[in-house]
């Protein structure tokens, strides 16, 4: 079987032209042996369409990848600005990223956060203004609301903004504590202020110690009055309550020991005095009982709240330990008229030979100026073991 090399139609050996296509047949019979399959022209359109589709898809894909890359660049730029705290400048970058790549959830979240952060910055500024106007509770409530707006966000920028809010919260709380402390609060109010100050933490250490010192001074003075009136149980309870707020106070712990000893001494005073009178035989013992304490200094001062405080120092010149040293004094006017008399215990409770002790008492109800008051130490008493 022979075929036309041009169209593939069957031809005879002795034919010189193809009866189908009219083309001249090759003279070499071997060239007529292989049949050429005709090309189907109907395949041209599908092939061309396929090539165009693939080419179009590739171009679209390339353009989309470029848009995504540009969107990521804008997102990264906005993220850097957010970390620097420039929220207003970051918003256009995130908006551009979303415009370039609509399915970009991270950019949408970042845009929402930046918008919220801008509002929170304004709330923080408003809170500071309220604090300056002494509207502390409104200011703190505004900061709490600002922090609640960040609950659904996470990340370094969020943590930084939350820390800023907490710092502002602490500053306003300290300002509120200082304002309340200037109002001469009661002992119960001081205790509440101390709890609030301790809740702030290290930033409020200064005002915390100031409040604690006032609690100590007031409790010491009140308990000393109760001891003077022989109300030892009440004095003990008063000191115990104060130690809840100042457990390391040497002043209060010493007074607590003094209360125990004073109570015992009061209950057995008559018997001890009789026995002591019968056993005093030596001059050294008499010296320890009568001249064991030397007054080093005693004066009046004005504390931060304007109260008159009596402070002083004594020294033991005894040859044995003495305890429960009690300083009795009077406050006189310029004309030497007695304003009041009082007693205060020296701390530490036990004084060893040549050891010095201190006494301090704050008078809260005196209206006189400290410069118009004179201090007179009337008597110093103590006990020996």
C-alpha positions as CSV (number, residue, x, y, z in Angstrom):
1,X,0.0,0.0,0.0
2,X,1.3,3.4,-1.1
3,X,0.3,6.8,0.3
4,X,0.6,10.4,-0.7
5,X,3.3,12.0,1.5
6,X,1.3,15.3,1.5
7,X,-2.2,14.3,2.4
8,X,-1.8,10.6,3.4
9,X,-4.4,9.4,0.8
10,X,-4.0,6.0,-0.8
11,X,-2.3,6.1,-4.3
12,X,-1.2,3.5,-6.9
13,X,2.3,2.7,-7.8
14,X,2.1,3.9,-11.4
15,X,0.4,7.3,-10.5
16,X,2.5,10.5,-10.7
17,X,0.0,12.9,-9.1
18,X,-2.3,12.4,-6.0
19,X,-5.9,12.3,-7.2
20,X,-7.0,13.7,-3.8
21,X,-4.7,16.8,-3.2
22,X,-3.2,17.1,-6.7
23,X,0.3,17.2,-5.4
24,X,3.1,15.5,-7.4
25,X,4.0,12.1,-6.0
26,X,7.7,11.3,-5.3
27,X,9.4,9.1,-7.9
28,X,11.1,7.0,-5.2
29,X,8.5,4.3,-4.3
30,X,10.0,4.0,-0.8
31,X,8.9,7.6,0.0
32,X,5.3,6.5,-0.6
33,X,5.5,3.7,2.0
34,X,4.8,5.8,5.2
35,X,1.4,7.3,5.5
36,X,1.3,10.8,6.9
37,X,-1.6,11.4,9.2
38,X,-3.5,14.6,8.3
39,X,-3.5,17.4,10.8
40,X,-7.0,18.1,12.2
41,X,-7.5,21.9,11.9
42,X,-10.3,21.8,14.5
43,X,-7.7,21.4,17.2
44,X,-6.2,24.8,16.6
45,X,-8.8,26.8,18.5
46,X,-8.8,24.7,21.7
47,X,-5.0,24.8,21.7
48,X,-4.9,28.5,21.3
49,X,-7.6,29.1,23.9
50,X,-5.7,26.8,26.4
51,X,-2.5,28.7,25.8
52,X,-4.3,32.0,26.4
53,X,-6.0,30.8,29.5
54,X,-2.7,29.5,31.0
55,X,-0.9,32.7,30.1
56,X,-3.7,34.9,31.6
57,X,-3.8,32.8,34.7
58,X,0.0,33.1,35.1
59,X,-0.2,36.9,34.7
60,X,-3.0,37.2,37.2
61,X,-1.2,35.0,39.6
62,X,2.0,37.1,39.2
63,X,0.0,40.3,39.8
64,X,-1.7,38.8,42.8
65,X,1.6,37.7,44.3
66,X,3.0,41.2,43.8
67,X,-0.1,42.7,45.5
68,X,0.3,40.2,48.4
69,X,4.0,41.1,48.7
70,X,3.2,44.8,48.7
71,X,0.4,44.2,51.3
72,X,2.9,42.4,53.5
73,X,5.3,45.3,53.2
74,X,2.7,47.8,54.3
75,X,1.7,45.4,57.1
76,X,5.3,45.2,58.4
77,X,5.7,48.9,58.2
78,X,2.5,49.4,60.2
79,X,3.6,46.8,62.7
80,X,6.9,48.7,63.3
81,X,5.1,51.9,63.8
82,X,2.7,50.3,66.3
83,X,5.7,48.9,68.3
84,X,7.1,52.5,68.4
85,X,3.7,53.7,69.7
86,X,2.9,55.7,66.5
87,X,-0.6,54.3,66.2
88,X,-2.0,57.2,64.0
89,X,0.8,56.7,61.5
90,X,0.3,52.9,61.4
91,X,-3.4,53.0,60.5
92,X,-2.9,54.1,56.8
93,X,-0.4,51.3,56.3
94,X,-2.8,48.7,57.6
95,X,-5.6,50.1,55.5
96,X,-3.4,50.0,52.4
97,X,-2.4,46.4,53.2
98,X,-6.1,45.4,53.3
99,X,-6.9,47.3,50.1
100,X,-4.1,45.4,48.3
101,X,-5.1,42.0,49.9
102,X,-8.7,41.8,51.1
103,X,-8.2,38.4,52.7
104,X,-5.6,39.6,55.2
105,X,-7.0,38.9,58.7
106,X,-3.8,39.9,60.5
107,X,-3.9,43.3,58.9
108,X,-7.5,43.7,59.9
109,X,-6.8,42.8,63.5
110,X,-3.8,45.2,63.5
111,X,-6.0,48.0,62.1
112,X,-8.6,47.4,64.8
113,X,-5.9,47.4,67.5
114,X,-4.3,50.6,66.2
115,X,-7.6,52.3,66.1
116,X,-8.4,51.2,69.6
117,X,-4.9,52.2,70.8
118,X,-5.5,55.7,69.4
119,X,-8.7,55.9,71.4
120,X,-7.0,54.5,74.5
121,X,-4.2,57.2,74.3
122,X,-7.0,59.8,74.4
123,X,-8.6,58.1,77.4
124,X,-5.2,58.0,79.1
125,X,-4.8,61.8,78.6
126,X,-8.3,62.4,79.8
127,X,-7.6,60.3,82.9
128,X,-4.6,62.4,83.7
129,X,-6.7,65.6,83.4
130,X,-9.3,64.1,85.8
131,X,-6.5,63.2,88.2
132,X,-5.2,66.8,88.1
133,X,-8.8,67.9,89.0
134,X,-8.7,65.3,91.9
135,X,-11.4,63.2,90.3
136,X,-9.4,60.1,91.0
137,X,-12.1,57.5,90.9
138,X,-13.4,58.6,87.5
139,X,-9.8,58.6,86.3
140,X,-9.2,55.1,87.5
141,X,-12.5,53.9,86.1
142,X,-11.5,55.3,82.7
143,X,-8.1,53.5,82.8
144,X,-9.9,50.2,83.7
145,X,-12.2,50.6,80.8
146,X,-9.2,51.3,78.5
147,X,-7.5,48.1,79.7
148,X,-10.7,46.1,79.1
149,X,-10.7,47.2,75.5
150,X,-7.4,45.3,75.0
151,X,-8.6,41.9,76.3
152,X,-9.1,40.5,72.8
153,X,-5.6,41.4,71.6
154,X,-2.2,39.8,72.2
155,X,1.4,40.6,71.4
156,X,4.3,42.8,72.3
157,X,2.6,46.0,71.3
158,X,-0.4,45.1,73.4
159,X,1.7,44.3,76.4
160,X,3.5,47.6,76.1
161,X,0.3,49.5,75.9
162,X,-1.1,47.6,78.9
163,X,2.0,48.4,80.9
164,X,1.6,52.1,80.1
165,X,-2.0,52.0,81.3
166,X,-0.9,50.2,84.5
167,X,1.9,52.8,85.1
168,X,-0.7,55.6,84.7
169,X,-3.0,53.7,87.0
170,X,-0.3,53.5,89.7
171,X,0.6,57.2,89.4
172,X,-3.0,58.3,89.8
173,X,-3.5,55.9,92.7
174,X,-0.4,57.3,94.5
175,X,-1.8,60.8,93.8
176,X,-5.1,59.8,95.4
177,X,-3.3,58.3,98.4
178,X,-1.3,61.5,98.9
179,X,-4.4,63.6,98.7
180,X,-6.3,61.4,101.2
181,X,-3.3,61.5,103.6
182,X,-3.3,65.3,103.6
183,X,-6.8,65.2,105.1
184,X,-5.6,63.8,108.5
185,X,-7.4,60.5,108.2
186,X,-8.6,58.5,111.2
187,X,-6.7,55.3,112.3
188,X,-9.3,53.1,110.5
189,X,-8.9,55.2,107.3
190,X,-5.1,54.9,107.6
191,X,-5.4,51.2,107.7
192,X,-7.5,51.2,104.5
193,X,-5.0,53.6,102.9
194,X,-2.1,51.2,103.8
195,X,-3.9,48.3,102.0
196,X,-4.4,50.5,98.9
197,X,-0.7,51.6,99.0
198,X,0.6,48.1,99.4
199,X,-1.5,47.0,96.4
200,X,0.3,49.5,94.2
201,X,3.7,47.9,94.9
202,X,7.2,49.3,94.8
203,X,6.2,52.6,93.3
204,X,4.3,53.5,96.4
205,X,6.9,52.4,98.9
206,X,7.5,55.9,100.2
207,X,3.9,56.7,100.9
208,X,3.4,53.2,102.2
209,X,6.1,53.8,104.9
210,X,4.6,57.2,105.7
211,X,1.2,55.6,106.3
212,X,2.7,52.8,108.3
213,X,4.6,55.2,110.5
214,X,1.5,57.1,111.3
215,X,-0.3,53.9,112.3
216,X,2.6,53.0,114.5
217,X,2.8,56.5,116.2
218,X,-0.9,56.7,116.8
219,X,-1.1,53.1,118.1
220,X,1.9,53.6,120.4
221,X,0.4,56.8,121.8
222,X,-3.1,55.3,122.3
223,X,-1.8,52.1,123.9
224,X,0.5,54.1,126.2
225,X,-2.5,56.0,127.4
226,X,-4.3,52.8,128.1
227,X,-1.3,51.4,130.0
228,X,-1.2,54.6,132.1
229,X,-4.8,54.0,133.1
230,X,-4.0,50.3,133.9
231,X,-6.2,49.1,130.9
232,X,-3.6,46.5,130.0
233,X,-5.9,44.1,128.1
234,X,-7.2,46.9,125.9
235,X,-3.7,48.2,125.3
236,X,-2.5,44.7,124.3
237,X,-5.3,44.3,121.8
238,X,-4.6,47.7,120.4
239,X,-1.0,46.9,119.8
240,X,-1.8,43.5,118.4
241,X,-4.1,45.1,115.9
242,X,-1.4,47.6,114.9
243,X,1.2,44.9,114.5
244,X,-1.0,43.4,111.7
245,X,0.0,46.5,109.7
246,X,3.6,46.9,111.0
247,X,4.8,43.5,112.1
248,X,8.4,44.5,112.2
249,X,8.0,47.6,114.3
250,X,10.5,47.5,117.1
251,X,8.5,50.3,118.8
252,X,5.3,48.3,118.9
253,X,6.9,45.0,119.8
254,X,8.8,46.6,122.6
255,X,5.5,48.2,123.9
256,X,3.9,44.8,123.7
257,X,6.5,43.4,126.0
258,X,6.1,46.4,128.3
259,X,2.4,45.7,128.5
260,X,2.9,42.2,129.7
261,X,5.4,43.3,132.3
262,X,3.3,46.2,133.4
263,X,0.3,44.0,133.8
264,X,2.3,41.6,136.0
265,X,3.8,44.4,137.9
266,X,0.5,46.0,138.5
267,X,-1.1,42.8,139.8
268,X,1.7,42.1,142.2
269,X,2.8,45.7,142.9
270,X,2.0,45.8,146.6
271,X,3.6,42.5,147.3
272,X,6.7,43.3,145.2
273,X,7.1,46.7,146.9
274,X,7.0,45.1,150.4
275,X,9.5,42.4,149.4
276,X,11.7,44.9,147.7
277,X,11.7,47.2,150.7
278,X,12.7,44.4,152.9
279,X,15.5,43.1,150.7
280,X,17.2,46.4,149.8
281,X,20.4,46.2,151.8
282,X,23.3,47.2,149.7
283,X,24.2,50.7,148.3
284,X,24.6,49.3,144.8
285,X,21.1,48.1,144.9
286,X,19.9,51.4,146.2
287,X,21.8,53.1,143.4
288,X,20.1,50.9,140.8
289,X,16.8,51.7,142.2
290,X,17.2,55.4,142.5
291,X,19.8,56.7,140.1
292,X,19.9,54.1,137.3
293,X,18.7,56.4,134.5
294,X,20.3,59.5,133.1
295,X,18.4,61.8,130.9
296,X,20.5,62.5,127.8
297,X,18.0,64.7,125.8
298,X,14.4,65.7,125.7
299,X,12.7,68.2,123.4
300,X,9.5,68.9,121.4
301,X,9.2,68.7,117.6
302,X,6.6,69.2,114.9
303,X,5.7,66.2,112.7
304,X,4.6,66.3,109.1
305,X,0.9,66.6,110.1
306,X,1.6,69.6,112.4
307,X,1.3,67.6,115.6
308,X,3.6,68.2,118.6
309,X,5.9,65.2,119.3
310,X,7.9,64.7,122.4
311,X,11.2,62.9,121.7
312,X,14.1,62.1,124.0
313,X,16.9,59.8,125.0
314,X,18.0,58.2,128.3
315,X,21.0,56.2,129.3
316,X,21.3,53.4,131.8
317,X,24.0,54.1,134.4
318,X,22.9,51.0,136.5
319,X,25.1,48.0,137.1
320,X,22.3,45.6,136.2
321,X,19.7,45.5,133.5
322,X,16.7,47.6,134.0
323,X,13.3,47.5,132.3
324,X,10.0,49.3,131.8
325,X,11.6,52.8,131.9
326,X,8.8,55.3,132.2
327,X,9.4,59.0,131.6
328,X,6.9,61.4,133.2
329,X,6.8,64.9,131.8
330,X,4.8,68.1,131.6
331,X,4.2,70.5,128.7
332,X,4.3,74.1,129.9
333,X,3.4,77.4,128.2
334,X,5.7,80.3,128.0
335,X,4.4,81.5,131.3
336,X,5.2,78.1,132.9
337,X,1.6,77.2,133.1
338,X,1.1,73.4,132.8
339,X,-0.7,72.5,129.6
340,X,-0.7,68.8,130.3
341,X,1.3,66.0,131.9
342,X,1.9,62.6,130.4
343,X,3.9,59.4,130.7
344,X,5.7,57.5,128.0
345,X,7.7,54.3,128.0
346,X,11.3,54.0,126.7
347,X,12.2,51.5,124.1
348,X,13.8,49.0,124.0
349,X,12.0,47.7,127.1
350,X,15.2,46.4,128.7
351,X,18.3,48.6,129.1
352,X,21.7,47.1,129.9
353,X,24.5,49.0,131.6
354,X,25.6,52.0,129.5
355,X,22.9,51.3,126.9
356,X,20.7,54.1,125.6
357,X,17.0,54.1,125.0
358,X,14.6,56.4,123.3
359,X,11.1,57.7,124.0
360,X,8.6,59.4,121.8
361,X,5.0,60.5,122.1
362,X,2.7,62.4,119.6
363,X,0.1,64.7,121.0
364,X,-2.7,64.9,118.4
365,X,-5.1,67.3,120.0
366,X,-2.8,70.2,121.0
367,X,-3.5,73.5,119.3
368,X,-0.4,75.3,120.6
369,X,2.6,76.0,118.3
370,X,5.6,74.0,119.1
371,X,7.6,77.2,119.6
372,X,5.3,78.2,122.4
373,X,5.6,74.9,124.4
374,X,8.3,74.0,126.8
375,X,9.1,70.4,127.9
376,X,9.8,69.6,131.5
377,X,10.8,66.0,132.5
378,X,9.3,65.5,136.0
379,X,10.3,62.0,136.8
380,X,11.8,58.8,135.4
381,X,10.9,55.4,136.8
382,X,12.0,51.9,136.0
383,X,12.1,48.3,137.2
384,X,15.0,46.0,138.0
385,X,15.0,42.3,137.5
